[in-house]
Amino acid sequence: MALLVQDIRYAFRTLMRNPGFTAVAVLALALGIGPNSAIFSIVSAVILKTLPLHEPDRVVTIWDTWKSKGFDQLPVSPNNFLDWKTQSTSFESMSAAFVMPEFGFNVLAAGEPERVPGGKASAGFVEAMGVRPFLGRGFTAEEDRPGAPPVAMVSYGFWQRRLNADRSALGRTVAVDGVPRTVVGILPIDFSRLANVDVWIPTAIDPGANERYNHSYGVFARLKAGVTFAQAHAEMEGIVRRLAAQYPDTNAGLGVLVMPMRNLFSGPATAACSILMGAVGLLLLMACANMANLLLARSVGRSKELAVRTALGAQRSRIIRQLVTESLVLSLAGGVLGLALAYWCVGLVRGIVPDFLAIMKGMTIDLPVVLFTMGLSILTGILFSVLPAWKASRADVNAVLKSSGRGGTSHDVQRARSLLLVTEVALTVVLAVGAGLLARSFVGLLSVNPGLRTANVLTMQVTLPWVNYKEPHQRVAFHRDAMRRIESLPGVQAAAAINLLPMRSYFLNSRMSVWGFHVEGEPAPDKGHEPLADFRVVTPHFFKAMNIAVRDGRVFTDRDDVDTHKIAVVNETLVRKHMGGRYPVGRRLVLEKQSIEIVGVVADAKLYGLDSAVEPAIYTPHAQRPNDVMSVVVHSTQDPASLATAIRREIQAIDSQQPIADVRTMEAVVSDSLMLRRVAMAFISAFALLALTLATVGIYGLTAYSISQQMQEIGVRIALGAQKSHVLRLVVGRGLCLAGVGIVLGLAGAFAGSNVLKRLLFGVTSTDPLVMFGVPLVLFGVATLASYLPARRATKIDPIIALRVS
């Protein structure tokens, strides 16, 4: 132990005598360990980490598909779910659930009314998911039917926050949207990793209602022991085919998707996570290469010191042990700094992730990942300390002591450092190309015109409790009064509401609220082959508030209500695709066997992300289809965020128990829709910048090292009349030659791996010429500068002084 303490103290003293080397080595390690620990921890949370469920590999999600319409994952209708549950034999339990960011409840428990995230689940939900409630139980079949006594399950967080963590809370009553509901279960704390839902109520699906057209539920099921995904999928395909033959009006063209529960969370982020994993892997290789380069250079510089110690009787094992100790001290210091950097990176990502992505909100640093990256760095340090020390301890002591005071030239070390430098440059090119493509794509996205106003618009969500606003005219009156009050506020130009907020990121693989239709007077399409349109319910001033231009006809007014004939406004894409571009005003569409008249045409607006195509859209007046859940949009001439308090006050002047939720600017909504792209671009750009810095330092260091080893040769050349420009070309040429080899290899690697980026690119190809030519030019310029600075000093070497060096 005493010997170990002595080694550590000596290692600290040795490292502190060369603070520049120590700082660069520790920083290089930190830049390798920190980002890797952060990214792999994120990947572990989203893709690899075991879900907090009993036997999670047996839990599957089941979705409708409609391949002919481009729907690879479509919610399931209530009646289809009931038939699936009755006819399937592959599952122990099957349950339907409804959860989406906009859905929630106005809850009154202890304290003020609060808008909380909500969900619906059918009987057997906790059994299908494999969840053991913290207290109580899940819903029973008797509770999951129309007219049953109202009950609820609550999250662990809600139980602590609103029920005071009282174990006697079971059986208590909580007002959910004005309905007193008995709390029958409290979900475990880990379940919050899967869903950001505070209150669950039963679906209460009515088997007698014909709702096969209403695709609204996700289905969760637990496989029976011994049943595979393939077997379950085959059985479900047979059931879906029978239902399509039995109910052709609603089920023709539908397929089915059975997938592991894990894919529900990892699917949208898999592409970005895969790219980030590859990028940090390259960065870790660069950090290790840089560390190896530093240690090799230091070993040459210390060759004379090691020879002296050997001449004085130091054993080879003692020298090697000391160098290993120094490497361990460096690695531990770099590990501590890297861990701090990793915590910062994970916290940064956690802060920008929307609340409804609960599985990412709870991510933390993964200890095995930290240990692995630190272990790799330590192994690199030990390897590149021991090998030079072993070689130095076997060298001829007299020859080393008689050699140059700069430590002598080692061609093996020179070749090794050159190889490591070429590797660094090649990896830098790969990262820089990826960053360039993503940056070009992101800039292209930001320049896309969404077709609607995003500046100076405030959004919020208002959900009217069914018990208080059961009648349609009550919901119409509330929103009409609220919009008038809001528009009377100073600075407000227009206020309106829509059932699904445009540009809202749902992280789903399908569009929302899509209906089949056909043009009246045209031949009716075959069942399952009807054209589809995004269906939106809006209040009269929506198009004004969002600056969506009216191309033809008119938009809605307060006179368009339930007592007038049904009308709609359509977008230009619908007219172009399905009406032959002919004059549409006055023509009629058929939706759900109901005829509606087109009274106006508006400009195309992106209802999903900036990178999504504009689809046909149908807008109908809220007064004719009054939803209970609406997103309010307010356009003002001042900072929209400053209006939140005044708007809340006006709404509560109508109903003092009515909260508003999810208050954000429209610019923030658009920013959230770009979250995955922005995070991927930011991280890879940062990695590329770090890689460029490491490569620049490597080129500079290798050039300076080469000059120090060739002082006598350079002195002789100058003494014999060599021009300084010739010396400059000689030295710079070596650096550029190594950089050129690295650039060529890097471009080959970038071309080979370019397909990986395709899913995150927009408006650029994976072999974009600007990036593929621009990156090598930048790298070549940096290499020229990094080689020129030490080379310029070489031209000023005094031949007399150089020749005296011995």
Secondary structure as GFF3:
##gff-version 3
##sequence-region A 1 806
A	DSSP	alpha_helix	2	16	.	.	.	ID=ss1
A	DSSP	alpha_helix	19	43	.	.	.	ID=ss2
A	DSSP	pi_helix	44	48	.	.	.	ID=ss3
A	DSSP	three_ten_helix	56	58	.	.	.	ID=ss4
A	DSSP	beta_strand	59	66	.	.	.	ID=ss5
A	DSSP	three_ten_helix	67	69	.	.	.	ID=ss6
A	DSSP	beta_strand	71	74	.	.	.	ID=ss7
A	DSSP	alpha_helix	78	87	.	.	.	ID=ss8
A	DSSP	beta_strand	91	98	.	.	.	ID=ss9
A	DSSP	beta_strand	104	108	.	.	.	ID=ss10
A	DSSP	beta_strand	114	121	.	.	.	ID=ss11
A	DSSP	alpha_helix	125	129	.	.	.	ID=ss12
A	DSSP	beta_strand	135	136	.	.	.	ID=ss13
A	DSSP	beta_strand	151	154	.	.	.	ID=ss14
A	DSSP	alpha_helix	156	162	.	.	.	ID=ss15
A	DSSP	three_ten_helix	167	169	.	.	.	ID=ss16
A	DSSP	beta_strand	173	176	.	.	.	ID=ss17
A	DSSP	beta_strand	179	186	.	.	.	ID=ss18
A	DSSP	three_ten_helix	189	193	.	.	.	ID=ss19
A	DSSP	beta_strand	199	202	.	.	.	ID=ss20
A	DSSP	beta_strand	218	223	.	.	.	ID=ss21
A	DSSP	alpha_helix	229	246	.	.	.	ID=ss22
A	DSSP	alpha_helix	248	251	.	.	.	ID=ss23
A	DSSP	beta_strand	255	260	.	.	.	ID=ss24
A	DSSP	alpha_helix	261	266	.	.	.	ID=ss25
A	DSSP	alpha_helix	270	301	.	.	.	ID=ss26
A	DSSP	alpha_helix	303	311	.	.	.	ID=ss27
A	DSSP	alpha_helix	316	352	.	.	.	ID=ss28
A	DSSP	alpha_helix	358	361	.	.	.	ID=ss29
A	DSSP	alpha_helix	367	394	.	.	.	ID=ss30
A	DSSP	alpha_helix	397	402	.	.	.	ID=ss31
A	DSSP	alpha_helix	411	446	.	.	.	ID=ss32
A	DSSP	beta_strand	457	463	.	.	.	ID=ss33
A	DSSP	alpha_helix	472	487	.	.	.	ID=ss34
A	DSSP	beta_strand	492	498	.	.	.	ID=ss35
A	DSSP	beta_strand	514	516	.	.	.	ID=ss36
A	DSSP	beta_strand	518	519	.	.	.	ID=ss37
A	DSSP	beta_strand	532	538	.	.	.	ID=ss38
A	DSSP	alpha_helix	542	545	.	.	.	ID=ss39
A	DSSP	beta_strand	550	553	.	.	.	ID=ss40
A	DSSP	beta_strand	567	571	.	.	.	ID=ss41
A	DSSP	alpha_helix	572	578	.	.	.	ID=ss42
A	DSSP	beta_strand	588	591	.	.	.	ID=ss43
A	DSSP	beta_strand	594	602	.	.	.	ID=ss44
A	DSSP	beta_strand	617	621	.	.	.	ID=ss45
A	DSSP	beta_strand	629	636	.	.	.	ID=ss46
A	DSSP	three_ten_helix	640	643	.	.	.	ID=ss47
A	DSSP	alpha_helix	644	654	.	.	.	ID=ss48
A	DSSP	beta_strand	661	665	.	.	.	ID=ss49
A	DSSP	alpha_helix	666	673	.	.	.	ID=ss50
A	DSSP	alpha_helix	675	709	.	.	.	ID=ss51
A	DSSP	alpha_helix	711	719	.	.	.	ID=ss52
A	DSSP	alpha_helix	724	753	.	.	.	ID=ss53
A	DSSP	three_ten_helix	754	760	.	.	.	ID=ss54
A	DSSP	alpha_helix	769	794	.	.	.	ID=ss55
A	DSSP	alpha_helix	799	804	.	.	.	ID=ss56
###
